[in-house]
């Protein structure tokens, strides 16, 4: 059965690769070369948060329903990680203008808009995580196509157990951050 929105799902994956992997990787290398510490620190935080996207890809390769929840959570957490830190926002705002600052801020806004729109579009698919029969329908399985192609391209094994383990570690670390560290340091990325 042909799913009418298949091209949009594939477009979403390509945009995700561009906005959440390629551009931030280039920006991180550029920030290290330019010694832009505020941008470096914010991008390191970003990569910790965005690692949930990689975990989601491996969960989707294993066809685990929870991948729909982790994918949505990644799309929600990424914009938060890009704008939450008051000290880093100030440091980036007050650093001298230049092409790195301009491109970084442009990417930050573009990634935020992409994640918000993608999260809104992804919400109707949360039913795939909640029903054992729904996840087997073309409506849900279309989301597994790109991760399975990724698996084929890189000859990956089925990493279901490792992805569940990684998700558990991620959730434990995020819980520790929210329940312990956030209360101590607030919206400052620099530990006090």
C-alpha positions in Angstrom: 0.0 0.0 0.0 1.4 3.4 -1.0 1.6 6.0 1.7 0.8 9.5 0.2 3.2 11.3 2.7 6.3 9.1 2.0 8.1 11.9 0.2 7.5 14.2 3.2 8.9 11.7 5.6 12.1 11.3 3.4 12.3 15.1 3.1 12.1 15.3 6.9 15.0 12.9 7.3 17.1 14.8 4.8 16.4 18.1 6.6 17.3 16.4 9.9 20.6 15.3 8.5 21.3 18.8 7.3 20.1 20.8 10.3 21.0 18.4 13.1 24.2 16.8 11.9 26.0 18.4 9.0 25.7 22.2 9.8 26.3 21.8 13.6 29.4 19.6 12.9 30.8 22.3 10.6 30.0 25.0 13.1 31.7 23.1 15.9 34.9 22.7 13.9 34.8 26.3 12.9 34.2 27.4 16.5 37.2 25.5 17.7 39.4 27.0 14.9 38.1 30.5 15.8 38.4 29.8 19.5 34.8 31.0 20.1 34.3 29.4 23.5 30.6 30.4 24.0 29.7 28.8 20.7 31.9 25.8 21.4 30.2 25.2 24.8 26.7 25.6 23.4 27.4 23.2 20.5 28.8 20.6 22.9 25.6 20.9 25.0 23.7 20.6 21.7 25.5 17.4 20.7 24.8 15.8 24.1 21.1 16.6 23.6 21.0 15.7 19.9 22.5 12.3 20.6 18.9 11.3 21.3 18.3 11.5 17.5 21.0 8.8 16.9 19.5 6.7 19.6 16.1 7.1 17.9 17.6 6.0 14.6 18.9 2.8 16.2 15.6 2.2 17.9 13.8 2.6 14.6 16.3 0.1 13.0 15.1 -2.4 15.6 11.5 -1.2 15.0 10.8 -0.4 18.6 7.6 1.6 19.2 9.4 3.7 21.7 11.4 5.3 18.9 8.4 7.5 18.1 8.4 8.9 21.6 12.2 9.4 21.7 12.1 11.1 18.3 9.5 13.6 19.4 11.4 14.2 22.6 14.6 14.9 20.6 12.7 17.4 18.5 11.4 19.2 21.7 14.7 19.1 23.6 17.0 20.4 20.8 15.5 23.9 20.6 15.4 24.1 24.4 19.2 23.2 24.5 19.9 26.0 21.9 18.2 28.8 23.8 18.1 27.8 27.5 21.5 29.0 28.8 21.4 32.7 29.8 25.2 32.9 30.2 26.0 31.4 26.9 23.4 33.5 25.1 24.9 36.6 26.6 28.5 35.5 25.7 27.5 34.8 22.1 25.5 38.0 21.9 28.3 40.2 23.1 31.1 38.6 21.1 32.4 40.6 18.1 30.3 40.3 15.0 31.7 38.0 12.3 30.7 35.3 9.8 30.8 32.5 12.4 28.4 34.4 14.8 26.1 35.3 11.9 26.0 31.7 10.5 25.7 30.2 14.0 22.8 32.4 14.9 21.1 31.7 11.5 21.5 28.0 12.0 20.2 28.2 15.6 17.0 29.9 14.4 16.7 27.6 11.4 17.2 24.5 13.6 14.6 25.8 16.1 12.0 26.4 13.4 12.8 23.0 11.8 12.5 21.1 15.1 9.2 22.8 16.1 7.6 22.2 12.7 8.9 18.7 12.6 7.6 18.0 16.1 4.2 19.3 15.2 4.1 17.1 12.1 5.3 14.1 14.1 2.6 14.3 16.9 0.0 12.3 14.8 2.4 9.4 14.6 2.6 8.9 18.4 -0.2 6.4 18.0 2.5 4.2 16.4 4.2 4.0 19.8 1.0 3.1 21.6 -0.4 0.2 19.6 1.1 -3.1 18.6 -1.1 -3.4 15.6 -0.6 0.3 14.4 3.1 0.0 14.3 2.9 -2.7 11.6 0.8 -0.5 9.3 2.3 1.4 6.3 1.3 4.6 8.2 3.9 3.8 10.8 6.4 1.6 8.9 7.2 4.4 6.5 9.2 6.0 9.3 11.5 3.0 9.4 12.5 3.1 5.8 15.3 5.7 6.1 16.8 4.1 9.2 16.8 0.7 7.5 18.5 2.2 4.5 21.1 3.7 6.8 21.6 0.2 8.3 22.1 -1.3 4.9 24.5 1.4 3.7 26.7 0.9 6.8 26.2 -2.8 7.2 25.1 -2.3 10.8 23.9 -5.2 12.9 20.5 -4.9 14.6 21.5 -2.9 17.6 18.2 -3.1 19.5 19.7 -4.0 22.9 22.3 -1.3 22.6 19.8 1.3 21.6 17.6 0.5 24.6 20.6 0.6 26.9 21.7 4.0 25.4 18.1 5.3 25.8 18.2 4.2 29.5 21.5 6.0 30.1 20.2 9.1 28.3 17.0 9.1 30.4 18.9 8.6 33.6 21.3 11.4 32.8 18.5 13.8 31.7 16.6 12.9 35.0 19.8 13.7 37.0 20.2 16.9 35.2 16.6 18.1 35.7 16.3 16.9 39.3 19.7 17.7 40.6 22.0 19.9 38.5 19.3 22.3 37.2 18.4 23.3 40.8 22.0 24.0 41.6 23.1 25.9 38.5 19.8 27.2 37.1 20.0 28.5 33.5 23.8 28.9 33.7 25.8 26.5 31.6 28.9 27.2 33.8 28.8 25.1 37.0 28.9 27.3 40.1 
